[in-house]
Amino acid sequence: FRLTLAREAFGHTAAYDAAISSYLAAREGELLPPAYTASGNRAQVLRYGENPHQRAAFYRDPMVRGACVGTARQLAGKELSYNNILDLNAALELVREFAQPAAAIIKHNNPCGVACRDSLTEAYRLALQADPVSAFGGIVALNRTVDEECALAMAEIFLEAVIAPGFTAGALAVLTEKRKDLRLLETGDLSEQSSDRLEVRKVNGGFLLQEFDRGTPAAADWRVVTRRAPLEAQKADLVFAMTVVKHVKSNAIVVAKERRILGVGAGQMNRVGSARIALAQAGEAARGAVLASDAFFPFADTLEEAARAGVTAVIQPGGSVRDADSIRLADEYGVAMVFTGMRHFKH
């Protein structure tokens, strides 16, 4: 008993010291201090980690303010799992990027459906159409309050969890009646980012700190490298596709049209492999679509695959020693291509 009290006392003072250290570092404007201290409050002991043989718990950072997974409130459904929390975070961080009503469906930390529309219900239905097979058992994030119409659409299939700024009384009634185990999380207003700025990744014997990747170059900062420039409608799709590809595991390729994704190639060890997956998923719909890549094309093969599938505009960071090969091939096919100068690897 005395040992338990001692542990609690020292844990409390250590958390207090960590909070002071973080505050002073912020006052000095030092994002990455020589000694990094952090603390968390255990919010939930999880049934297990990524797999049943791994023990796990979820800790909340008491220093973070604003809407995020850590501050979200669960309204209904089963207890959250380790994988649920990871996917909820991925889904929410993607959907909050958009000013328009948007829906994102996440499976294994990758988006399998994303769309923006004036209607939240329509955005969700178009996101679902991108890959209804993968969406089964997925995580949905929406950046507007869920109404009854949208709730009825989501209740049509099995989902693990839904996270949104809020739910109307009618939406809650529909989802809790039709899908009793569905986890529903409310974040509050998403118009502002949370105060969390750093991503922490644990490795054996240490950890890595980096800023979250919240950069997306504006269209005015792009460099058109082909004879043909993208049309205004294509620019909107290029912005959309590049925003989504930032949230896909590298090597990442996204094919999109009319602010909805048609195909995603994620986590392949070579870029052209990801492109082939995304284009095959898009099928005939790839004609007239745009393609986004999270990093440069090391060879012209990715551009050739896209052009043959009917893609008419491409966005990528540029920077390969063989950029000229991709540009020359794009001009031959009449494909517009822009360089952003900003890479978006995600591991």
Secondary structure per residue as TSV (DSSP state, phi and psi in degrees):
chain	resnum	aa	ss	phi	psi
A	1	F	-	360.0	-44.1
A	2	R	H	-63.8	-38.5
A	3	L	H	-63.3	-40.6
A	4	T	H	-62.8	-45.1
A	5	L	H	-62.5	-40.4
A	6	A	H	-63.9	-43.2
A	7	R	H	-60.9	-44.5
A	8	E	H	-63.5	-40.7
A	9	A	H	-65.1	-48.8
A	10	F	H	-68.8	-33.3
A	11	G	H	-64.0	-39.8
A	12	H	H	-65.6	-45.9
A	13	T	H	-69.4	-34.5
A	14	A	H	-65.0	-41.1
A	15	A	H	-63.9	-39.2
A	16	Y	H	-63.6	-44.6
A	17	D	H	-63.5	-39.9
A	18	A	H	-63.5	-39.6
A	19	A	H	-64.2	-41.6
A	20	I	H	-64.8	-44.7
A	21	S	H	-60.1	-43.7
A	22	S	H	-64.5	-41.1
A	23	Y	H	-63.3	-45.2
A	24	L	H	-67.5	-37.6
A	25	A	H	-62.9	-40.1
A	26	A	H	-65.8	-38.8
A	27	R	H	-62.6	-33.8
A	28	E	T	-82.2	-7.3
A	29	G	T	74.8	23.0
A	30	E	-	-98.5	104.7
A	31	L	S	-74.9	-37.7
A	32	L	S	-121.6	81.1
A	33	P	-	-71.2	161.7
A	34	P	S	-58.4	-35.7
A	35	A	S	-123.0	122.7
A	36	Y	-	-104.7	125.7
A	37	T	-	-123.7	143.4
A	38	A	-	-151.2	158.2
A	39	S	-	-141.9	159.1
A	40	G	-	-144.3	150.6
A	41	N	E	-101.9	125.5
A	42	R	E	-65.8	115.9
A	43	A	E	-92.6	-28.5
A	44	Q	E	-162.0	130.2
A	45	V	E	-84.7	119.3
A	46	L	-	-84.8	155.0
A	47	R	S	-56.8	-40.4
A	48	Y	-	-167.5	179.2
A	49	G	S	-87.3	-138.3
A	50	E	S	-61.1	-30.7
A	51	N	S	-132.3	157.0
A	52	P	T	-60.0	-23.6
A	53	H	T	-86.2	1.7
A	54	Q	S	-108.2	128.8
A	55	R	-	-81.9	149.4
A	56	A	-	-159.4	159.9
A	57	A	E	-150.0	158.8
A	58	F	E	-108.5	129.1
A	59	Y	E	-115.9	139.1
A	60	R	E	-100.0	141.7
A	61	D	-	-85.9	113.7
A	62	P	T	-70.2	-12.6
A	63	M	T	-85.3	-15.2
A	64	V	-	-83.9	133.4
A	65	R	-	-121.1	151.5
A	66	G	S	102.8	171.3
A	67	A	S	-71.9	125.6
A	68	C	S	-168.5	177.1
A	69	V	G	-61.9	-39.4
A	70	G	G	-63.8	-27.4
A	71	T	G	-105.0	-0.4
A	72	A	-	-66.8	154.2
A	73	R	E	-113.4	125.2
A	74	Q	E	-81.2	127.4
A	75	L	E	-99.5	-27.1
A	76	A	E	-163.9	168.3
A	77	G	S	97.3	179.8
A	78	K	S	-68.7	168.5
A	79	E	-	-63.6	141.7
A	80	L	-	-69.8	146.3
A	81	S	-	-103.9	169.7
A	82	Y	H	-55.9	-49.1
A	83	N	H	-68.2	-35.1
A	84	N	H	-57.0	-47.4
A	85	I	H	-63.8	-42.5
A	86	L	H	-60.7	-45.6
A	87	D	H	-71.9	-35.5
A	88	L	H	-61.9	-41.0
A	89	N	H	-64.2	-45.8
A	90	A	H	-60.2	-43.6
A	91	A	H	-66.0	-45.1
A	92	L	H	-66.8	-42.4
A	93	E	H	-66.0	-27.7
A	94	L	H	-74.9	-51.5
A	95	V	H	-69.6	-25.8
A	96	R	T	-74.0	-8.0
A	97	E	T	-70.1	-20.8
A	98	F	-	-100.8	138.5
A	99	A	S	-80.0	-31.3
A	100	Q	S	-81.0	160.4
A	101	P	-	-54.2	129.3
A	102	A	E	-142.7	152.7
A	103	A	E	-132.5	140.9
A	104	A	E	-134.0	137.8
A	105	I	E	-117.4	126.3
A	106	I	E	-115.7	138.4
A	107	K	E	-136.9	124.3
A	108	H	T	52.3	44.6
A	109	N	T	70.4	9.7
A	110	N	E	-122.2	143.0
A	111	P	E	-73.7	130.6
A	112	C	E	-108.7	-7.9
A	113	G	E	-159.5	131.1
A	114	V	E	-147.6	138.0
A	115	A	E	-155.8	151.6
A	116	C	E	-120.7	135.3
A	117	R	-	-152.6	168.4
A	118	D	S	-68.8	-27.9
A	119	S	S	-104.0	130.1
A	120	L	H	-64.3	-38.1
A	121	T	H	-63.0	-44.0
A	122	E	H	-64.9	-39.8
A	123	A	H	-59.6	-43.7
A	124	Y	H	-64.1	-45.4
A	125	R	H	-63.2	-38.6
A	126	L	H	-70.3	-36.3
A	127	A	H	-62.6	-41.6
A	128	L	H	-64.2	-38.1
A	129	Q	H	-63.2	-24.7
A	130	A	H	-60.3	-40.0
A	131	D	-	-161.0	75.0
A	132	P	H	-62.9	-25.9
A	133	V	H	-67.4	-49.4
A	134	S	H	-69.2	-29.5
A	135	A	H	-66.3	-23.2
A	136	F	T	-61.5	122.4
A	137	G	T	78.4	17.8
A	138	G	E	-90.1	-177.6
A	139	I	E	-111.9	131.5
A	140	V	E	-111.7	135.3
A	141	A	E	-122.9	140.7
A	142	L	E	-132.8	147.5
A	143	N	S	-103.2	15.2
A	144	R	S	-134.3	162.5
A	145	T	-	-60.9	133.3
A	146	V	B	-80.2	126.2
A	147	D	-	-101.0	179.7
A	148	E	H	-63.9	-38.4
A	149	E	H	-61.4	-46.5
A	150	C	H	-66.5	-38.5
A	151	A	H	-61.2	-42.3
A	152	L	H	-61.9	-38.6
A	153	A	H	-65.3	-43.1
A	154	M	H	-70.8	-28.3
A	155	A	T	-71.5	-8.7
A	156	E	T	-71.9	-23.7
A	157	I	S	-129.0	166.3
A	158	F	-	-78.7	122.6
A	159	L	E	-125.2	152.7
A	160	E	E	-81.3	-41.9
A	161	A	E	-161.1	154.7
A	162	V	E	-131.5	132.5
A	163	I	E	-125.7	135.1
A	164	A	E	-158.5	165.8
A	165	P	S	-58.4	-31.9
A	166	G	-	-174.9	175.4
A	167	F	B	-136.5	134.0
A	168	T	-	-69.8	164.5
A	169	A	H	-60.2	-39.2
A	170	G	H	-64.6	-40.3
A	171	A	H	-64.4	-44.0
A	172	L	H	-61.1	-41.6
A	173	A	H	-62.2	-44.0
A	174	V	H	-62.8	-50.4
A	175	L	H	-70.4	-37.8
A	176	T	H	-74.6	-25.7
A	177	E	H	-82.0	-44.5
A	178	K	H	-84.4	-28.5
A	179	R	-	-135.0	78.8
A	180	K	T	-62.4	-31.0
A	181	D	T	-88.6	-6.7
A	182	L	-	-64.7	125.5
A	183	R	E	-79.8	125.0
A	184	L	E	-117.2	125.5
A	185	L	E	-123.8	136.2
A	186	E	E	-112.8	128.8
A	187	T	-	-104.5	-23.9
A	188	G	-	85.6	-175.1
A	189	D	-	-55.6	132.2
A	190	L	-	-103.6	8.3
A	191	S	S	-66.6	-23.5
A	192	E	S	-117.6	147.0
A	193	Q	-	-69.9	158.0
A	194	S	-	-72.5	171.8
A	195	S	S	-78.3	-7.1
A	196	D	-	-70.6	127.9
A	197	R	-	-119.0	-17.3
A	198	L	E	-116.3	139.4
A	199	E	E	-100.1	130.1
A	200	V	E	-112.0	125.1
A	201	R	E	-122.3	121.3
A	202	K	E	-83.5	135.3
A	203	V	E	-124.1	166.0
A	204	N	T	-65.1	111.0
A	205	G	T	95.1	5.5
A	206	G	E	178.5	-166.3
A	207	F	E	-153.5	158.9
A	208	L	E	-109.9	140.9
A	209	L	E	-119.3	137.3
A	210	Q	E	-152.3	158.4
A	211	E	E	-67.1	148.7
A	212	F	-	-63.3	147.1
A	213	D	-	-82.2	90.2
A	214	R	-	-113.2	15.4
A	215	G	-	-93.0	134.5
A	216	T	-	-142.8	109.4
A	217	P	-	-59.0	136.4
A	218	A	-	-70.2	155.3
A	219	A	G	-57.3	-31.1
A	220	A	G	-65.1	-20.0
A	221	D	G	-97.2	-2.0
A	222	W	-	-70.1	158.3
A	223	R	E	-117.7	115.5
A	224	V	E	-77.2	120.9
A	225	V	-	-109.7	-1.0
A	226	T	S	-112.8	167.3
A	227	R	S	-64.3	-36.3
A	228	R	S	-94.8	130.2
A	229	A	-	-92.6	152.0
A	230	P	-	-66.7	145.3
A	231	L	-	-72.1	165.7
A	232	E	H	-59.0	-43.4
A	233	A	H	-63.5	-36.8
A	234	Q	H	-68.4	-33.9
A	235	K	H	-59.1	-42.5
A	236	A	H	-62.3	-40.0
A	237	D	H	-69.8	-35.6
A	238	L	H	-65.2	-41.6
A	239	V	H	-61.2	-45.8
A	240	F	H	-60.1	-50.0
A	241	A	H	-64.0	-39.5
A	242	M	H	-69.0	-33.4
A	243	T	H	-65.1	-40.4
A	244	V	H	-71.7	-43.8
A	245	V	H	-62.8	-25.2
A	246	K	T	-61.3	-22.9
A	247	H	T	-104.8	13.3
A	248	V	S	-108.0	139.8
A	249	K	-	-63.2	136.1
A	250	S	S	-73.1	150.3
A	251	N	S	-70.5	134.6
A	252	A	-	-121.8	134.5
A	253	I	E	-135.2	136.1
A	254	V	E	-128.8	132.3
A	255	V	E	-108.6	130.9
A	256	A	E	-144.2	158.3
A	257	K	S	-156.9	135.9
A	258	E	S	54.0	45.8
A	259	R	S	57.6	41.1
A	260	R	B	-148.0	144.2
A	261	I	E	-84.0	145.1
A	262	L	E	-110.7	-27.0
A	263	G	E	-160.3	146.1
A	264	V	E	-132.9	130.0
A	265	G	E	-113.7	116.7
A	266	A	-	-127.6	141.1
A	267	G	S	67.9	18.9
A	268	Q	-	-83.1	153.9
A	269	M	S	-79.6	-11.6
A	270	N	S	-134.0	147.9
A	271	R	H	-68.3	-39.6
A	272	V	H	-66.0	-28.8
A	273	G	H	-64.7	-42.6
A	274	S	H	-64.1	-39.5
A	275	A	H	-63.0	-42.8
A	276	R	H	-63.1	-39.2
A	277	I	H	-64.5	-47.3
A	278	A	H	-63.3	-43.0
A	279	L	H	-70.6	-37.1
A	280	A	H	-64.8	-39.4
A	281	Q	H	-65.9	-39.4
A	282	A	H	-69.2	-35.7
A	283	G	G	62.7	-138.7
A	284	E	G	-65.0	-22.8
A	285	A	G	-66.1	-14.1
A	286	A	G	-67.7	-19.2
A	287	R	T	-67.1	121.2
A	288	G	T	84.1	4.4
A	289	A	-	-89.3	176.9
A	290	V	E	-115.1	159.7
A	291	L	E	-130.2	136.2
A	292	A	E	-119.6	142.9
A	293	S	E	-126.8	138.8
A	294	D	S	-75.2	-16.0
A	295	A	S	-146.2	173.6
A	296	F	-	-66.1	163.0
A	297	F	-	-85.5	114.8
A	298	P	S	-68.0	-26.2
A	299	F	S	-137.2	169.8
A	300	A	T	-80.5	-1.9
A	301	D	H	-63.9	-34.7
A	302	T	H	-66.0	-43.8
A	303	L	H	-62.1	-40.5
A	304	E	H	-65.0	-42.5
A	305	E	H	-59.6	-42.9
A	306	A	H	-65.0	-46.1
A	307	A	H	-64.1	-42.1
A	308	R	H	-65.1	-29.5
A	309	A	H	-79.0	-9.9
A	310	G	T	102.5	6.9
A	311	V	-	-64.1	137.0
A	312	T	-	-112.2	-8.4
A	313	A	E	-150.8	143.1
A	314	V	E	-132.2	141.5
A	315	I	E	-128.0	132.7
A	316	Q	E	-156.9	163.4
A	317	P	-	-67.7	-32.0
A	318	G	-	76.5	174.5
A	319	G	-	114.5	0.5
A	320	S	-	-77.8	150.5
A	321	V	T	-68.2	-14.8
A	322	R	T	-109.7	23.8
A	323	D	H	-53.8	-39.4
A	324	A	H	-59.5	-34.4
A	325	D	H	-65.2	-43.1
A	326	S	H	-68.0	-38.5
A	327	I	H	-65.1	-44.4
A	328	R	H	-61.8	-42.8
A	329	L	H	-67.8	-38.8
A	330	A	H	-60.9	-42.4
A	331	D	H	-64.0	-37.2
A	332	E	H	-63.0	-38.3
A	333	Y	H	-88.7	-8.2
A	334	G	T	75.7	27.6
A	335	V	-	-91.2	133.4
A	336	A	E	-81.6	138.3
A	337	M	E	-139.2	136.8
A	338	V	E	-124.0	147.4
A	339	F	E	-106.9	136.9
A	340	T	-	-99.2	-24.4
A	341	G	S	77.1	8.1
A	342	M	-	-130.4	119.3
A	343	R	-	-86.5	153.2
A	344	H	-	-134.5	50.9
A	345	F	-	-57.0	144.3
A	346	K	-	-141.6	115.7
A	347	H	-	-112.7	360.0
